[in-house]
Amino acid sequence: MSTTINDTPVQILISGAGPVGLFQALLLAKLKVPVRIIDRASSICPLSRSTGIRPRTLEIMDMVDHEL
C-alpha cells in the first residue's frame, strides 16, 4: 500500500535510531506508512544508554500496542 497526501507519495526519513526515532517508526509502520531510519552510529551499541523507562512511557507504549 502506498501512502499519499493529495495524490503525492509520502516518503518519511527518520534521523536517529534511538528510542524516540524507533518508536516513531513503529507508529508509522502500524499505520502502513513506509519509513527509512538513518543513524550516525555504524553499529548497534552493546550496552544500554538509559537507566529505565518511565511509567507514563510504558502506558503510552501499551496504548499503541492495543489501539493501532
Backbone hydrogen bonds in HBPLUS format (Angstrom, degrees):
<---DONOR---> <-ACCEPTOR-->    atom                        ^
c    i                          cat <-CA-CA->   ^        H-A-AA   ^      H-
h    n   atom  resd res      DA  || num        DHA   H-A  angle D-A-AA Bond
n    s   type  num  typ     dist DA aas  dist angle  dist       angle   num
A0010-VAL N   A0003-THR O   2.88 MM   7  5.67 159.5  1.92 153.2 150.0     1
A0005-ILE N   A0008-THR O   2.96 MM   3  5.23 153.8  2.03 139.9 144.2     2
A0008-THR N   A0005-ILE O   2.98 MM   3  5.23 152.7  2.05 108.8 117.5     3
A0036-ARG N   A0012-ILE O   2.99 MM  24  6.42 141.1  2.15 150.6 162.7     4
A0014-ILE N   A0036-ARG O   2.77 MM  22  6.11 168.1  1.79 162.8 167.1     5
A0038-ILE N   A0014-ILE O   2.91 MM  24  6.32 161.7  1.94 167.7 171.5     6
A0016-GLY N   A0038-ILE O   2.62 MM  22  5.79 168.3  1.63 173.3 170.6     7
A0022-LEU N   A0018-GLY O   2.96 MM   4  6.04 169.7  1.97 162.9 166.0     8
A0023-PHE N   A0019-PRO O   2.98 MM   4  5.97 152.0  2.06 139.1 147.2     9
A0024-GLN N   A0020-VAL O   2.91 MM   4  6.07 158.2  1.96 149.6 155.7    10
A0025-ALA N   A0021-GLY O   2.98 MM   4  6.20 154.2  2.04 143.2 150.5    11
A0026-LEU N   A0022-LEU O   2.93 MM   4  6.17 149.9  2.02 142.1 150.3    12
A0027-LEU N   A0023-PHE O   2.95 MM   4  6.27 161.0  1.99 152.1 156.2    13
A0028-LEU N   A0024-GLN O   3.02 MM   4  6.26 166.6  2.04 152.9 156.1    14
A0029-ALA N   A0025-ALA O   2.85 MM   4  5.97 156.6  1.91 147.0 154.2    15
A0030-LYS N   A0026-LEU O   2.96 MM   4  6.17 154.0  2.03 150.4 156.6    16
A0031-LEU N   A0028-LEU O   3.02 MM   3  5.05 131.8  2.26  95.9 109.6    17
A0033-VAL N   A0028-LEU O   2.87 MM   5  5.12 169.6  1.88 145.7 144.1    18
A0032-LYS N   A0029-ALA O   2.90 MM   3  4.77 156.9  1.95 105.2 109.6    19
A0057-THR N   A0054-ARG O   3.06 MM   3  5.33 120.9  2.42 105.4 119.8    20
A0058-LEU N   A0054-ARG O   3.15 MM   4  6.56 153.9  2.22 153.1 160.7    21
A0059-GLU N   A0055-PRO O   2.98 MM   4  6.33 150.6  2.07 148.2 156.7    22
A0060-ILE N   A0056-ARG O   3.00 MM   4  6.31 158.3  2.05 150.1 154.9    23
A0061-MET N   A0057-THR O   2.97 MM   4  6.22 162.2  2.01 150.5 155.5    24
A0062-ASP N   A0058-LEU O   2.92 MM   4  6.08 153.3  1.99 145.4 152.8    25
A0063-MET N   A0059-GLU O   2.92 MM   4  6.20 154.1  1.99 147.9 154.9    26
A0064-VAL N   A0060-ILE O   2.99 MM   4  6.24 162.1  2.02 153.4 157.5    27
A0065-ASP N   A0061-MET O   3.03 MM   4  6.22 155.1  2.09 143.8 150.6    28
A0066-HIS N   A0062-ASP O   3.14 MM   4  6.38 144.5  2.27 144.6 153.0    29
A0067-GLU N   A0063-MET O   2.81 MM   4  5.81 149.8  1.90 155.8 164.1    30
A0068-LEU N   A0064-VAL O   3.22 MM   4  5.66 161.5  2.26 138.1 141.2    31
